[in-house]
Amino acid sequence: MTVQPTTRTEELQQTSFMTILVVVSLLMAVIVLPFAQPLLWAALAAIMFQPLYRYTLRQMKGRRNPAAGVSLLTIFIVVLVPAAWITSMVIEQAFVLMETLQQQPINLAVVYDRVYGMLPQFAQNAVDRSEWANVTMVQARLQELLAQSAGVIASQAVLIGSGALSFFLSLGVGLYVMFFLLRDGERIGRRIMNAVPVERSIAERLAERFLGIVRATIKGTGVVALVQGALGWISLLIAGVPSALLFGVLMAIFALVPVIGAGAVWLPAGLWLLIVGDTWQGIFILLFGLIVISSADNVLRPILVGRDTGIPDWIILVTTLGGISLVGFSGIVLGPLVAGLFLASWSILREQREEDELSVQEESDGINVDSSGHASGRA
């Protein structure tokens, strides 16, 4: 008779503790929300550069703090410094390109005549019936678009300058957290797995698939995008295209988005060169983009990743665009990660149910399966 009240008391205490835990966790999430993106990038970088830390740790003979410090310094010099330099060059080239187009506007009349002459008769008739035949109006719209684009770039530059303190604060927090994640990442991961209220086997499978998704997203997508952007930059340099670095970076960004890809930049660039009369340059850009840049994904992804993550391209596209609209540039990585975890969680649930059903069926049939997979029992 005295067991039931005790059990109810324990249940109430456990429920109260879980409520406190949820409230405290929500408060913690709200407090760290301003630094959510630096923490995300710090965690992803710590996962990706964990092999570098392990190598440095062996060279440092097990001294964890110096190994983490040397690894962080290496990441800063090899990754962050070149990224900052490329960003400054891209902004400068964007300003130069806009000023050039404003001072020397494109002669749309000549371009229109060339394109119009290449069209078949039915297409020429369609153009004649549309408002695009009014070259003067199109020229005015183009100038207006250039003026608006220059204003947007200038406003963004002002925002970057005014937010410099916030940027360096976020950078400092990210580097500081990355140091401890490099040093203690494995122990933190084990503690999280022990604290997650699911079976240990499920937690281990989920953690394994999460690491695979991170590797595929960053190595199989990020590195491939950087390679495609670099190849595009080299091809544009060879063709003598101005602001080649700017367009190369745009190729790398578009390469992160499935379906769209780097072709969103090199294809219009090659066609434009053909239209303005730079024939060999246009043919070179189109052939190089079709043969080399487009093939980089098929060649490098199996080498870098080793296996497919099983995420359909249409899901990656939707989650990438949704992530960008929700959290900005970080959504390029966050969107596919969330999609991968979503699919991995449901996949593990399905596997768990299939294993349970198989166990029930084996028990009902009187069949026992040992660890080596051999069955024994009544025939």
N, C-alpha and C positions, 0 to 999 in steps of 0.2 A: 504493500500500500504506500510505502514511502518512496518507491522508485520513481513513480510518475511525476510528482512535484519536482524532484531533483532533475529529472530529464527535461522538464519544461523550463526550469531555471537555467539550465545549461544552454538550451536552445535560445532563450531570450538573451542571454549574455552573448552568445555567438552572433545572433542577429544584430545586437547593439554594436558589437565590435565591427561587423561588416559594414554597418551604416557609417560608423566613424571613419573606417578605412576608405569608403567611397567618397565621403565629404572631403577628407584630407587630400585624397588623390586629385579630386577636382580643383581644390584650391591650389595645389601644387602645379597643376596644368595651367591654370589661369596666370599664375605668377611667372612661369617660364615661357608663356606664349610669345612675348616680344622677341625672344631669342630662339624661337622654334626652328627657324630656317638655319641659323648657324649651328645649332645642335644637330639637326638632321645631317648637314654636310659633314660635320665633325665625326658623327657616328659612321657614315658611309666611308669616309676617308680612312678611319681607323680600321674598318673591316678590310678595305682594299689593300692597305699598306701593312697589314699584319705580318705578311712574309718578310717585308723589309725590317720590321722590328725584331722578328725572330732571328734573322741573320745578324743584325747588329748586336742582339743580346748574346749570341754565341761568340762574336768577336770581342765583346766586352766582358766575357767570362762570367755571365750571369748577373751583372750589375744592372738592375732594371731601370733605375732613374737615368743614368748616363745613356743607356741604350735608347730609351724613349726620347731623351733630349736630342741625341744625334739623329734619330729617325725624323723627328719633327723639323729639325733644321734642314735636313735633306729635302723633305717635302716642300718646305718654304722656298728653298733656292731653286729646285728643279721644276716645281709646278706653279707656285703662286707668283713668283717674280716674273717669269715669262708671260703668264696670263695677264698680269697688270700691264706689262709692256705692250702686248698685243692689243689690249683694250684701248689704251691711249692712242695707238697708231690707227685703230679702226675709227675712233671718234674723229681724229684729225682728218683722215681720208674722207669721211662722210661730210665734214664741213667743206673740204676742198671741192668735192664732187658737186655739192649743192651750189656753191658759189660759181663754179664753172658753168653749170647748166643755166643759172640765172643770167650770167653775163654773156654767155654764148648759147642761146636757146637753140634747140634742135630745129632744123628746117623741115617742118613736117610736109611742106608742099612737095619737096623732092622725094622724101620717103614715101609719101602717099602715091605719087606717080609710079614709083618702082613697084610697090606692092600691088597697086591697082592693075598694072600691066601683067603681073604674074597670075592674076586670078582668071578662072574660066568665065565664060560669058554670063552664065546664070548668077555667079557670085558678083560680077560687076553690076548687073541689074539690081541685085539686092542692096548693094552698097549705094547705088544711085537713089534708091527709094528711102534710104535711111538718112539720119542726120549726120552720120559720120562722113558724108560727102562734103560737108561744110568744114574745110580745113581750117579756116580762120577761127571758127568756134572751138574746134578741137585744140588748136594752138593756145587759145586763151585758157581753156580748161587745164591744159598741161602746165602753163605758167602758174595758174592758181594753185595747182597741186604741189608744184615745187616750192612755192612760197609757204604753203601750209606745212610741208615736210621740213623745210628749214626751221620754221618756228617750233615745230615739235622737237627737233633735235636740240635746238638752243634751250628750250624749256627743260628738257631732260638733263642737259648739261648743267643748268643752274640748280636743278634739284639734286644732282649728284654732288655738286659743290657745297650746297647748303646742308646736305646730309652726310658730309664727310665725317663728322664726329660720331654719328650713329653707325656709319659703316666701319670705322676703325674700332669702335667698341664691340660691334658684332664679330669682327675679325679676331680681335683679341680674345673674346669669350670662346669662339670656335677653336682657336689654336690651344688655348688653355685646357679646354675640355678634351681635345684630341690627344694631348699629352697623357692624360690619365686613362683615356680609353685605349690608347696603344699599350700602356703599361699594365692595366688591370682589366682589359676587355674580356679576356677569357673567364676570369673569376666572376666578373659581373654577369656574363652570360650564363654561367652555371647557377648563380644565385637566382637569377630571373627564372630559369627553368625549374628550379626547386620550389619557387614561390607561386608559379602559375598553377591555378586550381584544376589541373587536368592530369591524366596519367603521365608518368615519366616517359613512356615510349612515344606517346603522342607528342609531347613537348619536344622530344629529341628529333622526331621526324619533321615537325613544323620548323624548328630551328635550322635543320639541315636544308630544307627547301627554301627557307628565307635567305640563307647565305648563297644558295644557288641562284636565286632571283637577283640578289644584289650583284653577284658576279656577272650574270648575263646582262643586266641592265647597264652597268657601268663599263665592263670590259667589252661585252658583245655589242653594245649600242654606242656608248660614249667614245670608246677608242676608235671604233669603225667610223663614227662621224668625224672625229678629228683627222683621221687618215684621208677620208673623202674630201674634207675641207682643204687639207694641205695639197692634195693632188689637184683639186680645182684651182687653188691659188697658183700653183706652178704652171698649169696649162694657160691660165689667164696672163701670167707674166710672159710666157713664151709668145702668146698672141699679141702682146703689147696693149692689153686692155688697161686703162687707168683705174686706180683704186682697186687693184687686184686683191689686196689683202682683205678689204671690206667685203668683196663678193665671195672670197674664200671662207670667211667667217660665216657669212649668210648660208653658204652651202653646208657647213658643219651644223648649223642650227637646224636647217630644214631636214638634214639627214637624220636628225633625232626623231623626226615625226614619221611614222610609218605611212606608206602609200605615197605621200608627197615626195620626200627624199630630196637629195641634192639636185635632181633634175629640174626642180623648180627654179634653179638659178642658171645652170650651165645650158639648158635647152633654150630659154629666151635669149641668153647672151650669144649663143651660136647663131640663132636665127637673125638677131639684130645685126650681127657682123655681116651676114650674107646680104641683108637688105641694104645696108649702107655701102656695099661694094667691096668690103674686105673679104674676098672670097676664100682665100686659103686659110685665113684666120678662123672664119666661121666654120669651114669644113673640119679644120683641126679640132676646134672646141667640141663640135658635135661628135666626131669620131672618138676623141679622147674620153669624153663623158660617157658615151655609150659603151665603149669597150673596157676602159680602165676604171673610171670612177664607179660605174654601176657594178662592176665585177668585184670591187674591193669587199663589199659586204659578203658575197658568197665565198670568197677566199679566206677572209680573216675571221669571220664569226666562228666557224668550226674550230679553228686553231686556238682562238682566245677562250671560247666558252667550253668547247668539247662536246656539249650536248644541248639540245633544245629545251627551253623551259616549258614548252607546251602551252604558251599563251597565244591565242589567235591574234593575228595582226589587227583585226577590226576592234578587238577589245583594247589593245595597246593604243590604237589611234584615239578611241573615245576617251579613255582614261588620261591619256597625255593632254589632249585638248581641254578636258575637264579640269585636270590639275593645274594647267597654265591659267585658266580663267579663275581658279579659286585662290591659288597662292603665288601666281607669277611664274618666273623662270624655274623655280624649284619644282614646279609641277611636272616638268619634263621627266624628272626622276621619280618623284613621289607618286604620280599617277600609275605608272607601270608597277611600282612596288606594291601599292595597295591592291591592284588587280591580281598580281601574282600571289599575294597572301590570301586574298579572297578565294581564288581558285584552289590554292594549296589546302586551305582549311576545309573546304567542301570535299576535296579529293580524299583527304585523310579521314573525314567522317564517313565517306562512302566505303573506303577500305576497311575501316573499323567495323562497320556494320556487316560487310561481307565476311570478315573474319569471325564475327560473332555468330552469324548464320551458319557458317561452315562448322564451327565448334558445336553448335546445337545439333546440327545434322549428324555429326560424327558421334556425339553422345547418344543420340536416339538410335543410331545404327549399331551401337556397341563397338565402335572402332576407336582405337587410341592411336594418336600420331606422336611419335617421339621427336626429339630435336633434330634428328637427321632426315626427317620426312618419311620414315618407314611406318606403315600402318600395321596394326596388330589388333586382333579381336575375333569375334565369332564371324564365320563365313556367312 
